[in-house]
Amino acid sequence: MPMPVLIVLIALLFIHYLLAIFTIYILMRDMGLVKAMIPWNLFILLLPIIGPCTYLVYRKFTKKK
């Protein structure tokens, strides 16, 4: 594997890691520890970048006032 591709892959995974931690923190603060958060948790962790962004967009449109 060429070196630039490896560096980009490492950077992408690092960004996903930070974004996933942040999003799961928000998810736990919003829902608490309930079984309903398990699918969101798996979605956030298993889909790099797209999973956390999807939850953040979902949260923005469904946030209770």
Residue frames as a rotation matrix with the C-alpha (Angstrom) as fourth column:
MET 1
0.587 0.810 0.000 0.00
0.810 -0.587 0.000 0.00
0.000 0.000 -1.000 0.00
PRO 2
-0.091 -0.631 0.771 1.46
0.527 -0.687 -0.500 3.40
0.845 0.361 0.395 -0.96
MET 3
-0.704 -0.345 -0.620 2.44
0.707 -0.255 -0.660 5.64
0.070 -0.903 0.424 1.93
PRO 4
-0.903 0.392 0.179 0.03
-0.392 -0.919 0.036 8.56
0.179 -0.038 0.983 1.13
VAL 5
-0.059 0.918 -0.393 -2.96
-0.304 0.358 0.883 6.19
0.951 0.171 0.258 1.05
LEU 6
-0.125 -0.069 -0.990 -1.94
0.766 0.627 -0.141 4.74
0.630 -0.776 -0.026 4.40
ILE 7
-0.942 -0.253 -0.223 -1.63
0.337 -0.737 -0.586 8.22
-0.016 -0.627 0.779 5.94
VAL 8
-0.607 0.786 0.113 -5.07
-0.622 -0.559 0.549 9.23
0.494 0.263 0.828 4.62
LEU 9
0.080 0.635 -0.768 -6.59
0.100 0.762 0.640 6.00
0.992 -0.128 -0.003 5.96
ILE 10
-0.449 -0.322 -0.834 -5.07
0.839 0.170 -0.517 6.54
0.308 -0.931 0.194 9.40
ALA 11
-0.996 0.087 0.026 -6.28
-0.091 -0.961 -0.261 10.16
0.002 -0.262 0.965 9.46
LEU 12
-0.339 0.930 -0.145 -9.78
-0.526 -0.060 0.848 9.12
0.780 0.363 0.509 8.40
LEU 13
0.081 0.336 -0.938 -10.00
0.508 0.796 0.329 6.47
0.857 -0.504 -0.106 11.12
PHE 14
-0.754 -0.396 -0.524 -8.72
0.653 -0.362 -0.665 8.93
0.074 -0.843 0.532 13.72
ILE 15
-0.846 0.509 0.162 -11.36
-0.478 -0.856 0.195 11.49
0.238 0.087 0.967 12.71
HIS 16
-0.019 0.864 -0.504 -14.03
-0.215 0.488 0.846 8.78
0.976 0.124 0.176 12.86
TYR 17
-0.291 -0.160 -0.943 -12.87
0.775 0.538 -0.331 7.76
0.561 -0.827 -0.032 16.33
LEU 18
-0.961 -0.109 -0.255 -13.15
0.243 -0.773 -0.586 11.31
-0.133 -0.625 0.769 17.69
LEU 19
-0.626 0.779 -0.044 -16.47
-0.656 -0.495 0.570 11.94
0.422 0.386 0.820 15.95
ALA 20
-0.054 0.598 -0.800 -17.91
0.120 0.799 0.589 8.63
0.991 -0.064 -0.115 17.21
ILE 21
-0.588 -0.214 -0.780 -16.88
0.777 0.117 -0.618 9.33
0.223 -0.970 0.097 20.83
PHE 22
-0.972 0.217 -0.089 -18.44
-0.190 -0.951 -0.243 12.80
-0.137 -0.219 0.966 20.67
THR 23
-0.407 0.867 -0.287 -21.65
-0.628 -0.038 0.777 11.52
0.663 0.496 0.560 19.07
ILE 24
-0.124 0.341 -0.932 -22.07
0.465 0.850 0.249 8.63
0.877 -0.402 -0.264 21.51
TYR 25
-0.860 -0.182 -0.477 -21.58
0.508 -0.397 -0.764 11.07
-0.051 -0.900 0.434 24.38
ILE 26
-0.780 0.622 -0.065 -24.42
-0.625 -0.769 0.137 13.21
0.035 0.147 0.988 22.98
LEU 27
-0.221 0.697 -0.682 -26.54
-0.291 0.620 0.729 10.09
0.931 0.359 0.065 22.39
MET 28
-0.402 0.020 -0.915 -26.12
0.738 0.599 -0.311 8.95
0.542 -0.800 -0.256 26.00
ARG 29
-0.957 0.054 -0.284 -26.90
0.137 -0.780 -0.610 12.44
-0.254 -0.623 0.739 27.28
ASP 30
-0.602 0.768 -0.217 -30.07
-0.737 -0.430 0.522 12.59
0.308 0.474 0.825 25.14
MET 31
0.144 0.720 -0.679 -31.43
-0.435 0.662 0.610 9.07
0.889 0.208 0.408 25.72
GLY 32
0.225 -0.146 0.963 -29.75
-0.942 0.219 0.253 7.79
-0.248 -0.965 -0.089 28.87
LEU 33
-0.845 -0.534 0.032 -29.06
-0.519 0.832 0.197 4.07
-0.132 0.150 -0.980 29.19
VAL 34
0.215 0.935 0.284 -31.99
-0.580 0.356 -0.733 2.46
-0.786 -0.007 0.619 27.40
LYS 35
-0.123 -0.233 0.965 -32.22
0.444 0.856 0.263 -0.36
-0.888 0.461 -0.002 24.87
ALA 36
0.830 0.527 0.181 -33.42
0.402 -0.342 -0.849 2.07
-0.385 0.778 -0.496 22.20
MET 37
0.627 -0.640 -0.444 -29.93
-0.664 -0.737 0.126 3.53
-0.408 0.216 -0.887 21.91
ILE 38
0.073 -0.637 0.767 -28.31
0.042 0.770 0.636 0.20
-0.996 -0.014 0.083 20.90
PRO 39
0.499 0.097 0.861 -29.16
0.819 0.271 -0.505 0.46
-0.282 0.958 0.056 17.17
TRP 40
0.973 -0.174 0.154 -27.94
-0.110 -0.928 -0.355 4.06
0.204 0.328 -0.922 17.05
ASN 41
0.481 -0.837 0.263 -24.76
-0.553 -0.057 0.831 3.07
-0.680 -0.545 -0.490 18.87
LEU 42
0.101 -0.414 0.905 -24.02
0.490 0.812 0.317 0.29
-0.866 0.411 0.285 16.38
PHE 43
0.749 0.248 0.614 -24.83
0.662 -0.315 -0.680 2.57
0.024 0.916 -0.400 13.45
ILE 44
0.905 -0.426 0.010 -22.47
-0.423 -0.895 0.140 5.27
-0.051 -0.131 -0.990 14.77
LEU 45
0.255 -0.873 0.415 -19.62
-0.487 0.255 0.835 2.84
-0.835 -0.415 -0.361 15.38
LEU 46
0.061 -0.222 0.973 -19.87
0.478 0.862 0.167 0.65
-0.876 0.455 0.159 12.28
LEU 47
0.597 0.143 0.790 -20.23
0.792 -0.267 -0.550 3.32
0.132 0.953 -0.273 9.58
PRO 48
-0.335 -0.824 -0.457 -17.17
0.853 -0.471 0.225 5.56
-0.401 -0.315 0.860 9.53
ILE 49
-0.978 -0.129 -0.163 -17.97
0.095 -0.975 0.200 9.29
-0.185 0.180 0.966 9.33
ILE 50
-0.594 0.804 0.020 -21.48
-0.166 -0.147 0.975 8.68
0.787 0.576 0.221 7.88
GLY 51
-0.101 0.568 -0.817 -22.88
0.761 0.573 0.305 7.11
0.641 -0.591 -0.490 11.08
PRO 52
-0.458 -0.104 -0.883 -22.05
0.790 -0.502 -0.351 9.98
-0.407 -0.859 0.312 13.46
CYS 53
-0.986 0.086 -0.143 -23.08
-0.141 -0.889 0.436 12.62
-0.089 0.450 0.889 10.91
THR 54
-0.476 0.862 -0.176 -26.42
0.154 0.279 0.948 10.88
0.866 0.424 -0.265 10.35
TYR 55
-0.042 0.466 -0.884 -27.22
0.975 0.214 0.067 10.88
0.220 -0.859 -0.463 14.07
LEU 56
-0.691 -0.265 -0.673 -26.23
0.486 -0.859 -0.162 14.54
-0.535 -0.439 0.722 14.45
VAL 57
-0.902 0.432 -0.010 -28.52
-0.269 -0.544 0.795 15.52
0.338 0.720 0.607 11.54
TYR 58
-0.224 0.837 -0.499 -31.34
0.489 0.539 0.686 13.33
0.843 -0.090 -0.530 12.93
ARG 59
-0.268 0.048 -0.962 -30.90
0.953 -0.131 -0.272 14.94
-0.139 -0.990 -0.011 16.34
LYS 60
-0.958 -0.144 -0.249 -31.03
0.116 -0.985 0.125 18.44
-0.263 0.091 0.961 14.87
PHE 61
-0.689 0.722 -0.063 -34.40
-0.360 -0.265 0.894 17.82
0.629 0.639 0.443 13.18
THR 62
0.113 0.781 -0.615 -36.05
0.302 0.562 0.770 15.82
0.947 -0.273 -0.172 15.99
LYS 63
-0.838 -0.489 -0.243 -34.79
0.384 -0.211 -0.899 17.74
0.388 -0.847 0.364 19.02
LYS 64
0.200 0.932 -0.302 -37.58
0.894 -0.047 0.446 18.38
0.402 -0.359 -0.842 21.51
LYS 65
-0.374 -0.287 0.882 -38.05
0.060 -0.956 -0.286 21.95
0.926 -0.054 0.375 22.63
